Every structure is written in C-alpha cells, then in structure tokens.
Amino acid sequence: MRVIDTTTFFEENMIMDIRFNILDPYVDKFIVCESLFTHSGNKKDINFKVNDYPKFKNKIIHLILEKEPDNLIQKKNLNAQEKRINSINRIKNQRNHITNVINEFSLEDFIIYSDNDEIPNLENFDLKNSKKKFIIFNQQIFYYKLNLSLPDLNWFGSKACRVKDLKSIDFLRNIKNREYSLFRVDTIFSETKHNSVEVINNGGWHFSNLKTHQDLQKKYLNDENHAEYELQNSSLEKIQNNIKRQIVPYNYDAKKNSPNRFDESKLSKVDKTILPRYIQKNIDKYKEWII
C-alpha cells in the first residue's frame, strides 16, 4: 500500500522544494502535472524541471498537458464570469490529467491531491490506518510570508482517498468538508456529500502567495481569479502595499458575488513553532520569507 502525492504546477519552484522535503518521509511517489497554458489561457513554457530536485528525482512523475479543454467559451470580449468559467474548466482539465497515470497503482494505494502550496501534515496521521473512504485536511493558511497567517480561517485544501474510490481528481477536490449522516438520502446520488469522511484538524499548511510582488502580479494575471484581479484595478504598487500592511484584499467570509468580497482581511504574525518541522530546521534557508 503506497501513498502518492499529486499536484499541479505553474512556476512555484521554492514551494515545490518545500513540499517535497516535508512529504518525502511519508510519500512513495510525487505526480506533478503542468499545462502548456495558464488558467487565463496564455501559452506558457514548461517550468518544472525534475533535475532541479535531485534528492527526489526517482520519486517524481512529471506530466505535461498539451491541449486546452474542449468546453471553453469561444468568443471575443469575454465578461468576468465567462473568464472565470473558462479558468475553472482549464483547472479541472489539468487536475484530471493526473488520472492518466493512476492506473499504474494498486486499488489500495492512497492518492492525495492538493494545490502545490497546500501541504498536508502527515507527521501524526497515517493514511493507512484510516477506515474512512475520504480524508480531508483542515489547514492553516499563510500569506506572503511563512509565518504570516489568517488565523481564524479553516482551509480544507489537501484531500485523499484510495485509488479504488477515486473517480477523478476534480471529484476528490470538490468533496464537502464534513461527514454526512447515513440517514441523509441526498448523499446517495451526490458527488460531493459523503458519509465516510475523516477531517484531520491541524492538517497542514497552505502557504499562499509566497512570491515576490513581481511574481505575484504575474500569478494574479494568469490564475483562476485573474478576472477579479482586473476588476480591482490592482498594480505592483498595490501588491507591495498589501504586503507591507500585512493585509489580503479579499474577504473570505463574504459570499462569492457579494460587493464586500474585496474587503480587506488582516494578517497576523504567528510563532514559528507551528511551522513544518523541515522549515524550523532550515530557518536560515528561508529567512527572507519569515518576519
């Protein structure tokens, strides 16, 4: 019974190195899927190089997605909603491309999926001992720096199941973050509501936006929320100011289309002892990312 960690990649070399080092003692294979297109539809180069991670080279499977999905909205002058729909379809396509190699593994092997900056905490939890079909990791979210956090936000990023229970990566990603009662009839036909779910508290770390302000602007212009970034009329100066003021220009408690979804959220400095053991042992290596 093996553990396979799966994720997607844009150009996050440092966070991938952190991810590999944290998960290496617990993971048998790493699958990294990269697309030739950004989530906003721009053509891009292949940025992931297996040789950049010699310590983990024999564990890594690098997949390249060469085509755009078939279900994109094809017209000029897309509105913000249409841009977002296309971005979501590109993300689904990239995630689900991972399943092309899943048949190489045993039905009893475990698959973890996370975006690459969502790192599950496997130090005190052994997937192989779980009796549930689906495991969801409740993670703490960090912004801009390794120890700058939104402390009151629960982030359910990494999710896992056995190969035999995996329909697709997007299916796994969209499972609701709770266990439903066996008496809930609506779970019978639901793809998202399940009655065999284990939620792991203290389940890891979501190191979001761990980039320079220039790289953050590039990310914002190409990721799932690029249309919202454009609506905010953001700029390098605004990004720098957000980092300096330790704020996120987004309200995670607001509904998706609420007018106050762009309200500011204040970040807090946290003690380094809550960071992954690997980072604590390599503080000097990451000192520019710690305040």
Helices and strands as residue ranges (DSSP letters): E 3-9, H 13-23, E 29-35, G 50-52, G 54-59, E 60-65, H 80-96, G 97-104, E 110-113, E 118-120, G 127-129, E 134-143, E 148-162, G 163-165, H 169-173, G 185-187, E 197-200, E 204-208, H 213-220, H 226-231, H 236-245, E 247-248, E 265-266, E 268-269, G 272-274, H 277-281, G 284-289
